[in-house]
Amino acid sequence: MTPRSSTPRASAKRKRAAPRPAPRGARARPIETDKYALYQRAVQLPEHEVAFCSRVFRRCFDRPALRLREDFCGTAAVCCAWARSRPDRRAWGVDLDPEPLRWAREHNLAALTPAQRGRVVLLQQDVCQPSRPRVDLIAAQNFSFFTFQRRDQLRAYFARARAQLDREGLLVLDLMGGPQLWRDEHRETRRLGGFHYVWEQHRFDPITHRCQFSIHFRLGDGRWLRHAFRYDWRLWTIPEVRELLAEAGFARSEVYWEGTDGATGQGNGRYRRCAQAASDPAWVAYVVGIKSSASSRPL
Ligand SMILES: C[S@@+](CC[C@H](N)C(=O)[O-])C[C@H]1O[C@@H](n2cnc3c(N)ncnc32)[C@H](O)[C@@H]1O
């Protein structure tokens, strides 16, 4: 779902083949009504997240990352992709809400082999609570840390995350922004195979940067799943986040900015480390907090 093309994140990164007509005599695909299945298809690219985290970690520390914590994990899609990616990788997923965790166990973990499943642990708890063990990487995706409205809350989360990292450790955050998000009552719709994904911006307050969004789905048979997901967020900026990472003790932070597809003007899904960027009406970027002063290659 990325605001570049329609909504937060993944649409720019998601390259789906155009749906093909069903062959003659083929049974129609059942209508998908499960909000988590629809969400995963519309906004998540867990393999992309794993590839990105792996690349940045290797560049920083010249070795593979093996232990990942997925904060705000929801259905733990990144944990499962992590466990699939190498037989020596382990993942811990943390979320407050038992519902997506149950869904994760029944669907995403169930689709793993027993060996892979044995390397994934799901924890129902607040990301601000301590948990064990220390890990190489903490990934907090799809803007989930926007849930923290106050500076002291976000700084405390970053400090807690830092404490859970090994000395050579990274906190990988994604952010969205740009003036296209500073609008009230604005909707964008994407048609995906068999359903429509609708991103609705209800309200943006320029004084507090508090904003409310919803995700709706229009199902293949025309029925709606309205407000399948609702968000009440603060739209944090990149400089604010980098300053808070530094205040929380991170040695450095880096920004990875998405390239632009020359033909479409949309994000091309390729993120490069940047110190400056051109003005952009709607962007998605990664900010990576580096715990220790061990340096990665210069820009
Ligand atoms: C936007 S969803 C993100 C799900 C998933 N990470 C993704 O990439 O799509 C945010 C998730 O964060 C969880 N959450 C919100 N506040 C939390 C907290 N303080 N501790 C743990 N989980 C939290 C919610 O239950 C929800 O599942």
The ligand as a Tripos MOL2 file, in Angstrom:
@<TRIPOS>MOLECULE
LIG
   27    29     1     0     0
SMALL
NO_CHARGES

@<TRIPOS>ATOM
      1 C1         -0.8040   -1.7780   10.6980 C.3       1 LIG1
      2 S1         -0.9090   -3.3610   11.4960 S.3       1 LIG1
      3 C2          0.6010   -4.0270   10.8350 C.3       1 LIG1
      4 C3          0.6060   -5.4810   10.5940 C.3       1 LIG1
      5 C4          1.8580   -5.9960    9.8890 C.3       1 LIG1
      6 N1          3.0660   -5.6350   10.5910 N.3       1 LIG1
      7 C5          1.9560   -5.4920    8.4590 C.2       1 LIG1
      8 O1          3.0620   -5.2180    8.0050 O.co2     1 LIG1
      9 O2          0.9910   -5.3870    7.7610 O.co2     1 LIG1
     10 C6         -0.5050   -2.9140   13.1550 C.3       1 LIG1
     11 C7         -0.4860   -4.0500   14.1640 C.3       1 LIG1
     12 O3          0.1420   -3.5530   15.3460 O.3       1 LIG1
     13 C8         -0.5080   -4.1070   16.4850 C.3       1 LIG1
     14 N2         -0.1850   -3.2060   17.6270 N.ar      1 LIG1
     15 C9         -0.5770   -1.9240   17.8270 C.ar      1 LIG1
     16 N3         -0.0010   -1.4210   18.9400 N.ar      1 LIG1
     17 C10         0.7920   -2.3980   19.4540 C.ar      1 LIG1
     18 C11         1.6620   -2.4940   20.5830 C.ar      1 LIG1
     19 N4          1.8440   -1.4520   21.4210 N.pl3     1 LIG1
     20 N5          2.3100   -3.6500   20.8040 N.ar      1 LIG1
     21 C12         2.1460   -4.7190   19.9790 C.ar      1 LIG1
     22 N6          1.3440   -4.6770   18.8770 N.ar      1 LIG1
     23 C13         0.6780   -3.5470   18.6160 C.ar      1 LIG1
     24 C14        -1.9550   -4.1860   16.0900 C.3       1 LIG1
     25 O4         -2.6300   -5.1830   16.8620 O.3       1 LIG1
     26 C15        -1.8380   -4.5610   14.5990 C.3       1 LIG1
     27 O5         -1.8890   -5.9630   14.4270 O.3       1 LIG1
@<TRIPOS>BOND
     1     1     2 1
     2     2     3 1
     3     2    10 1
     4     3     4 1
     5     4     5 1
     6     5     6 1
     7     5     7 1
     8     7     8 2
     9     7     9 1
    10    10    11 1
    11    11    12 1
    12    11    26 1
    13    12    13 1
    14    13    14 1
    15    13    24 1
    16    14    15 ar
    17    14    23 ar
    18    15    16 ar
    19    16    17 ar
    20    17    18 ar
    21    17    23 ar
    22    18    19 1
    23    18    20 ar
    24    20    21 ar
    25    21    22 ar
    26    22    23 ar
    27    24    25 1
    28    24    26 1
    29    26    27 1
@<TRIPOS>SUBSTRUCTURE
     1 LIG1         1 GROUP 0 **** ****
